[in-house]
Amino acid sequence: MTLSGKRFLVTGAAQGMGRSIAVEAARQGAECVVVADLRAANETADAVRAAGARVHVITADLARSEEHTSELQSRLHLVCRLLLE
């Protein structure tokens, strides 16, 4: 199966299943947007790039209730607009 030309938005990309999904999608040709805290997002982005795919990073800790929802929504909206152009 190939995911060439597809785009994935992966939240929880810091570790485990989220990171695995992003890397596997990249191996199969998908472009990825990963959402995770800064350190983990960069590590996952490096793994996605190593798999040969283009990656966009949104840094956010979705587990923290004090994360600014409107700021996160703005970042997601911007990335989604860029991907759809």
DRENKOLGU-127581 format. One line per 10 residues: their letters; for each residue y, z, x of N, C-alpha, C, O. Coordinates in Angstrom, 1 decimal, always signed. Last residue first. Layout:
REM DRENKOLGU-127581
A) Y,Z,X,Y,Z,X,Y,Z,X,Y,Z,X  ...
END
This chain:
REM DRENKOLGU-127581
ELLLRCVLHL) +24.2,+0.1,-3.3,+25.0,-1.1,-2.9,+24.3,-2.2,-2.3,+24.8,-3.2,-1.9  +22.5,+2.2,-3.5,+22.4,+1.2,-4.5,+23.3,+0.0,-4.2,+23.2,-1.0,-4.9  +23.2,+3.8,-1.3,+21.9,+3.2,-1.4,+21.8,+2.1,-2.4,+21.0,+1.2,-2.2  +25.7,+4.7,-2.1,+25.6,+3.9,-0.9,+24.2,+3.2,-0.9,+24.2,+2.0,-0.5  +25.1,+6.3,-4.3,+25.9,+5.1,-4.5,+25.8,+4.2,-3.3,+25.7,+2.9,-3.4  +23.5,+8.3,-3.1,+22.9,+7.4,-4.1,+23.8,+6.1,-4.3,+23.2,+5.0,-4.4  +25.5,+9.5,-1.5,+24.3,+8.8,-0.9,+23.7,+7.9,-1.9,+23.3,+6.8,-1.5  +27.2,+10.4,-3.6,+27.7,+9.5,-2.5,+26.5,+8.8,-1.9,+26.6,+7.6,-1.7  +25.6,+12.2,-5.0,+26.2,+11.0,-5.7,+26.6,+10.0,-4.6,+26.4,+8.8,-4.8  +25.0,+14.1,-3.1,+23.9,+13.3,-3.7,+24.5,+12.0,-4.3,+23.9,+11.0,-4.2
RSQLESTHEE) +27.6,+15.2,-2.7,+26.8,+14.6,-1.6,+25.7,+13.7,-2.1,+25.5,+12.5,-1.6  +28.1,+16.2,-5.3,+29.0,+15.2,-4.7,+28.3,+14.4,-3.5,+28.3,+13.2,-3.4  +26.1,+18.1,-5.5,+26.1,+17.0,-6.4,+27.0,+15.8,-5.9,+26.6,+14.7,-6.0  +27.0,+19.9,-3.5,+25.7,+19.2,-3.4,+25.7,+18.0,-4.3,+25.2,+16.9,-3.9  +29.4,+20.7,-4.7,+29.4,+20.1,-3.4,+28.1,+19.3,-3.2,+28.1,+18.2,-2.7  +28.5,+21.9,-7.1,+29.4,+20.7,-7.2,+29.4,+20.0,-5.8,+29.5,+18.7,-5.8  +27.0,+24.1,-6.1,+26.4,+23.0,-6.8,+27.2,+21.8,-6.9,+26.7,+20.7,-6.7  +26.9,+25.7,-3.2,+27.9,+25.2,-4.1,+27.3,+23.9,-4.8,+27.2,+22.9,-4.2  +24.6,+28.3,-2.9,+25.0,+26.9,-2.5,+25.9,+26.4,-3.6,+25.6,+26.6,-4.8  +23.8,+30.7,-3.7,+25.2,+30.6,-3.5,+25.6,+29.2,-3.0,+26.8,+29.0,-2.8
SRALDATIVH) +21.0,+30.6,-3.9,+21.8,+30.5,-5.1,+23.3,+30.4,-4.9,+24.0,+29.9,-5.8  +19.0,+28.8,-1.8,+20.1,+29.8,-1.8,+20.9,+29.6,-3.1,+21.5,+28.5,-3.3  +17.3,+26.7,-1.8,+16.8,+28.0,-2.2,+17.8,+29.1,-2.3,+17.6,+30.2,-2.9  +18.6,+24.5,-0.8,+18.5,+24.6,-2.3,+17.9,+25.9,-2.7,+17.9,+26.3,-3.9  +20.7,+24.1,+1.5,+19.6,+25.0,+1.3,+19.5,+25.3,-0.2,+20.2,+26.1,-0.8  +21.5,+20.9,+2.8,+21.7,+21.9,+1.8,+20.5,+22.8,+1.8,+19.4,+22.4,+2.0  +22.5,+17.9,+4.0,+22.1,+19.3,+4.4,+22.5,+20.2,+3.2,+23.6,+20.2,+2.8  +21.0,+14.9,+3.9,+21.9,+15.7,+3.1,+21.5,+17.1,+3.4,+20.4,+17.6,+3.2  +20.6,+11.9,+5.7,+20.4,+13.4,+5.6,+21.5,+14.0,+4.7,+22.7,+13.7,+4.9  +18.7,+9.0,+5.7,+20.0,+9.6,+5.4,+19.7,+11.1,+5.2,+18.7,+11.5,+4.6
VRAGAARVAD) +17.0,+6.6,+7.7,+17.0,+7.9,+7.0,+18.5,+8.4,+6.8,+19.3,+8.1,+7.7  +14.7,+3.9,+8.2,+16.1,+4.4,+8.1,+16.1,+5.7,+7.3,+15.4,+5.8,+6.3  +11.6,+4.2,+10.0,+12.4,+4.0,+8.8,+13.9,+4.5,+9.0,+14.2,+5.3,+9.9  +9.7,+4.8,+12.0,+10.2,+3.5,+11.9,+11.1,+3.2,+10.7,+11.4,+2.0,+10.4  +8.8,+7.3,+12.6,+7.9,+6.5,+11.8,+8.4,+5.1,+11.5,+7.8,+4.3,+10.9  +11.1,+8.2,+13.8,+10.0,+7.9,+14.7,+8.9,+7.1,+14.0,+8.2,+6.3,+14.6  +12.6,+8.7,+11.5,+13.0,+7.6,+12.4,+11.9,+7.2,+13.3,+11.6,+6.0,+13.5  +11.1,+10.9,+10.6,+11.2,+9.7,+9.8,+11.6,+8.5,+10.6,+11.0,+7.4,+10.5  +11.6,+12.7,+12.7,+10.2,+12.3,+12.4,+10.2,+11.0,+11.5,+9.3,+10.2,+11.8  +14.4,+13.0,+12.4,+13.8,+12.5,+13.7,+12.4,+12.0,+13.4,+12.0,+11.0,+14.0
ATENAARLDA) +14.4,+14.2,+9.9,+15.0,+12.9,+10.1,+14.5,+12.3,+11.4,+14.2,+11.1,+11.4  +13.2,+16.7,+10.4,+12.6,+15.8,+9.5,+13.1,+14.3,+9.7,+12.4,+13.4,+9.7  +15.3,+17.7,+12.1,+13.9,+17.6,+12.6,+13.1,+16.6,+11.7,+12.4,+15.7,+12.3  +17.4,+17.7,+10.3,+17.5,+16.9,+11.6,+16.1,+16.7,+12.1,+15.8,+15.6,+12.6  +16.5,+19.6,+8.4,+16.8,+18.2,+8.0,+16.9,+17.3,+9.3,+16.4,+16.1,+9.2  +16.3,+21.9,+9.9,+15.1,+21.3,+9.4,+15.4,+19.8,+9.0,+14.5,+19.0,+9.2  +19.0,+22.4,+10.4,+18.1,+22.3,+11.5,+16.8,+21.6,+11.0,+16.4,+20.6,+11.7  +20.2,+22.4,+7.7,+20.6,+21.5,+8.8,+19.6,+21.3,+9.9,+19.2,+20.2,+10.2  +17.9,+22.3,+4.9,+18.9,+22.9,+5.7,+19.1,+22.1,+7.0,+18.3,+21.3,+7.4  +17.5,+19.1,+3.1,+17.0,+20.3,+3.7,+18.2,+21.0,+4.4,+19.3,+20.5,+4.5
VVVCEAGQRA) +16.7,+16.0,+2.0,+17.5,+17.2,+1.7,+16.8,+18.4,+2.2,+15.7,+18.7,+1.8  +16.7,+12.6,+2.9,+16.1,+13.9,+3.0,+17.1,+15.0,+2.8,+18.2,+15.0,+3.3  +16.0,+9.5,+2.0,+17.1,+10.4,+2.0,+16.4,+11.8,+1.9,+15.7,+12.1,+1.0  +14.5,+6.6,+3.5,+14.5,+8.0,+3.0,+15.8,+8.7,+3.0,+16.6,+8.5,+3.9  +12.9,+3.5,+2.9,+14.1,+4.2,+3.4,+14.1,+5.6,+2.8,+13.8,+5.7,+1.6  +9.4,+2.7,+3.5,+10.5,+3.1,+2.7,+11.7,+3.7,+3.5,+11.5,+4.3,+4.5  +7.2,+2.1,+5.1,+8.3,+1.1,+5.0,+9.5,+1.5,+4.1,+10.5,+0.8,+4.0  +5.2,+3.8,+5.6,+4.9,+2.7,+4.7,+6.1,+1.8,+4.4,+6.0,+0.9,+3.6  +6.5,+5.7,+7.1,+5.4,+4.9,+7.7,+5.1,+3.7,+6.9,+4.7,+2.6,+7.4  +8.1,+6.8,+5.0,+8.7,+6.0,+6.2,+7.6,+5.2,+6.8,+7.9,+4.0,+7.1
AEVAISRGMG) +6.2,+8.1,+3.5,+7.0,+7.1,+2.9,+7.6,+6.2,+4.0,+7.6,+4.9,+3.9  +5.4,+10.0,+5.5,+4.5,+9.0,+5.0,+5.2,+7.8,+4.3,+4.8,+6.7,+4.5  +7.8,+11.5,+5.7,+7.3,+10.8,+6.9,+6.3,+9.7,+6.4,+6.3,+8.6,+7.0  +8.2,+12.5,+3.1,+9.2,+11.7,+3.7,+8.6,+10.9,+4.9,+8.9,+9.7,+5.0  +5.8,+14.0,+2.7,+6.1,+12.8,+1.8,+7.1,+11.9,+2.5,+7.0,+10.7,+2.5  +6.1,+15.9,+4.7,+5.0,+15.0,+4.7,+5.2,+13.8,+3.9,+4.9,+12.6,+4.3  +8.3,+17.3,+3.7,+8.4,+16.6,+5.0,+7.3,+15.6,+5.1,+7.5,+14.5,+5.6  +7.2,+18.3,+1.3,+8.4,+17.5,+1.3,+8.5,+16.7,+2.6,+8.8,+15.5,+2.6  +4.9,+19.9,+2.2,+4.7,+18.7,+1.4,+6.0,+17.8,+1.4,+5.8,+16.5,+1.5  +6.3,+21.3,+5.2,+5.2,+21.1,+4.2,+5.1,+19.8,+3.5,+5.3,+18.7,+4.1
QAAGTVLFRK) +9.9,+21.2,+5.4,+8.5,+21.5,+5.9,+7.5,+21.1,+4.8,+7.9,+20.6,+3.7  +12.3,+20.2,+4.5,+12.3,+21.0,+5.6,+10.9,+21.2,+6.2,+10.7,+21.3,+7.5  +12.6,+18.8,+2.1,+12.1,+18.1,+3.2,+12.0,+18.9,+4.5,+11.7,+18.3,+5.6  +13.4,+19.5,-0.4,+12.4,+20.3,+0.2,+11.8,+19.7,+1.4,+10.6,+19.9,+1.8  +13.6,+16.1,-1.7,+14.2,+17.5,-1.5,+13.0,+18.4,-1.0,+11.9,+18.0,-1.1  +14.0,+12.9,-1.1,+13.0,+13.9,-0.9,+13.7,+15.3,-0.7,+14.4,+15.5,+0.3  +14.2,+9.8,-2.3,+15.0,+11.0,-2.2,+14.0,+12.2,-2.2,+13.3,+12.4,-3.2  +13.4,+6.6,-1.1,+12.9,+7.9,-1.5,+14.0,+8.9,-1.3,+14.6,+9.0,-0.3  +13.2,+3.2,-1.9,+14.0,+4.3,-1.3,+13.5,+5.6,-1.9,+13.2,+5.7,-3.1  +11.7,+0.1,-0.8,+11.8,+1.2,-1.7,+12.6,+2.3,-1.0,+12.7,+2.4,+0.2
GSLTM) +11.2,-1.8,+1.1,+12.2,-2.1,+0.2,+12.5,-1.0,-0.9,+13.4,-1.0,-1.7  +7.8,-0.9,+1.4,+8.9,-1.7,+1.9,+9.9,-2.0,+0.9,+9.5,-2.5,-0.2  +5.6,+0.4,+0.9,+6.7,+0.9,+0.2,+8.0,+0.2,+0.7,+9.1,+0.6,+0.5  +2.2,-0.7,+0.5,+3.5,-0.7,+1.2,+4.6,-0.3,+0.3,+4.7,-0.6,-0.9  -1.2,+0.0,+0.8,+0.0,+0.0,+0.0,+1.2,+0.0,+0.9,+1.3,+0.6,+1.9
END
